[in-house]
Amino acid sequence: MQSKTLRYLDDGSIELLEQEVGDPQPGEVQVSGGACGICSWDIATARYGKELHPKAPAGHEGMGYVAKVGRGVTGLREGDRVAGGGFATVRNLPAERVYKVPDSPLADEFWIVEPVSCAVTGLDHCRLQPGQRVALIGCGFMGQLILQGLLHAPLAELVVIDIADNRLALARQQGAAETINSSQTDRAELAAGLKARNFDVVVDTSGSQAGLDLATDSVRRGGLINLFGWIKGDRATFDPTKWHLGGFSLVNSSPSSKLRDPFPPAIDLIHRGVFDLRPLVTHTVPLADYPDLMAEILAGDGGYVKGVVTLGG
């Protein structure tokens, strides 16, 4: 069967191609159609090409429908809507890496489970206790997902910090009671003000050196910095004296740090509405239009939060 897919070239450009996909092997299922989210890793790969190590694979936030079931697979059958796969209209996947999605009226583009599973891992590493004070630095797509989770926690205080008014407006729309635009505030005054509020946990989803620096200067002595965002590149820096005297803990809550399989809770929480991608998915295009959408993203589309590529046909 022919499958439409893509690959990232060394200059970051996106090449669309077709390839033959055979029947699933034992222990595999064949998934077709559905959709796949565009990750910040995809965007960084399109921007930097071979200069980014490692480059993104051809999608990893996919979902679709079981078309064929390989020998020995149980618990999945043809027609099931599942999470798994990438930017390919047909793909064979290990059954153990495919997760059934419950019957739901939500459209495919709102069942992008993989990034929600990352948010589950990020929240697991917050080690939250009732009545704690939390600051969230960065409210892009992943920050908004973390925010959705935090809004269901019994916190004493939650403040959201970003450099873009439109992202802060979206955070308020989702229920954030306090937001701060750090680009419009004196940096030293902002850090001092946050420090004085004794934040127990500071979650940095920004993926930037500036975000890590602000987290360092904002968390209370003995508190926790949750480094969720990926500072892409070869180097990041820190002030060892501030870290030593601050006595705080720092946890890397990347997907590789998962404390459990985060997909089942992610699916359940999407189904129950705790995580809701409907206000976050701003761009949806078919696979053929993905290169054009990526060009818009790289050019700085101010309204972009999350893009999803549909894989039907």
Secondary structure, 3 states (H helix, E strand, C coil): CEEEEEEECCCCCEEEEEEECCCCCCCEEEEEEEEEECCHHHHHHHHHHHHCCCCCCCCCCEEEEEEEECCCCCCCCCCCEEECCCCECEEEEEHHHCEECCCCCCCHHHCCHHHHHHHHHHHHCCCCCCCCEEEEECCCHHHHHHHHHHCCCCCCEEEEEECCHHHHHHHHHHCCCEEEEHHHCCHHHHHHHHHHCCEEEEEECCCCHHHHHHHHHHEEEEEEEEECCCCCCCCCCCCHHHHHHHCCEEEECCHHHCCCCCHHHHHHHHHCCCCCCCCCCCEEEEHHHHHHHHHHHHHCCCCCCCEEEECCC
